[in-house]
Amino acid sequence: QEQYTKGLEKTRKSFGEKLNELFANFRTVDEDFFEEVEESLIAADVGFETSMKIAEELRDEVKLQNAKNKSVVKNVIIEKMVNLYEAEGTNENNKIALDENGLTVILFVGVNGVGKTTSIGKLANQYRESGKKVLLAAADTFRAGAINQLAVWGERAGVEVVRGVEGGDPAAVVFDAMERAKAENVDILLVDTAGRLQNKVNLMNELDKIKRIIQKSLPHAPQEVLLVLDATTGQNAMVQAKEFKATTDVTGLVLTKLDGTAKGGIVLAIRNELHLPVKFVGLGEGIADLKPFDSEEFVVGLFG
Ligand code: GDP
């Protein structure tokens, strides 16, 4: 909880404080009050549609409970926000489907600069610390420097990296990585992929090819395809999520740089509009600054 509270400082300052202020000046729950709640939500990038939905449910619930007390109303807001998230399933969905008795392959997709490499490094470190044998595959052979960057993270996290050559065939890297993962009884293979190829069709073909190589070697893999999004880009992250969802079978999201934005509400908007679970959130640049997403901790963190 502490890390959430700290990582969400900016969002809390703009959104949480505004709500807290609203509560401090609280006299009565009237239409103005609901509208101000709605505005605070929209300002935090919860999204128009999602904000309206939360405010609407709040209106109904306040009426139903005949709530006049501000702490009750505040709890209803928190509950509505958590519920909105969990309506799509339980928090279980937020967890990675790790194969306990074999290899789990996690494919990372997303455009350049969103924090893909950093997130892979952080996650590799966590899994290694929890006693898993981890291997990384540097299959982003497209972006200059991507292979080296992943190698640096591999060293930092204390895990091996299978690397090809810049401009080489990513599928060949993935093939090698799968062979090695099986030969060395690796528990978790994290695969970095290129973010932007010449065009969408190209990207789709490339990801398909990588998936086919993985499946040839292990039919039920990859168990997860995680789309990495930069929370500071707000609604732009939403556009990327839509595009990638149409391009490949995304199973979940990693939302980075929540510490650098006042627009952390994007988590709720993406969940409500795209029905994709957020699996991890990035709350800083350090190796320990990646947390499994927990909707309750997240929402409570917004209120500080
Ligand atoms: P990639 O191109 O998607 O692989 O992006 P990188 O992993 O290279 O990350 C781009 C920049 O974002 C780097 O400077 C990272 O340190 C930074 N970054 C990644 N995740 C986070 C995060 O959760 N919080 C903050 N503040 N910075 C992050």
Boltz pocket constraint, residues with backbone or C-beta under 6 A from the ligand:
constraints:
  - pocket:
      binder: B
      contacts: [[A, 110], [A, 111], [A, 112], [A, 113], [A, 114], [A, 115], [A, 116], [A, 117], [A, 118], [A, 119], [A, 149], [A, 255], [A, 256], [A, 257], [A, 258], [A, 259], [A, 260], [A, 281], [A, 282], [A, 283], [A, 284], [A, 285], [A, 289]]
      max_distance: 6.0
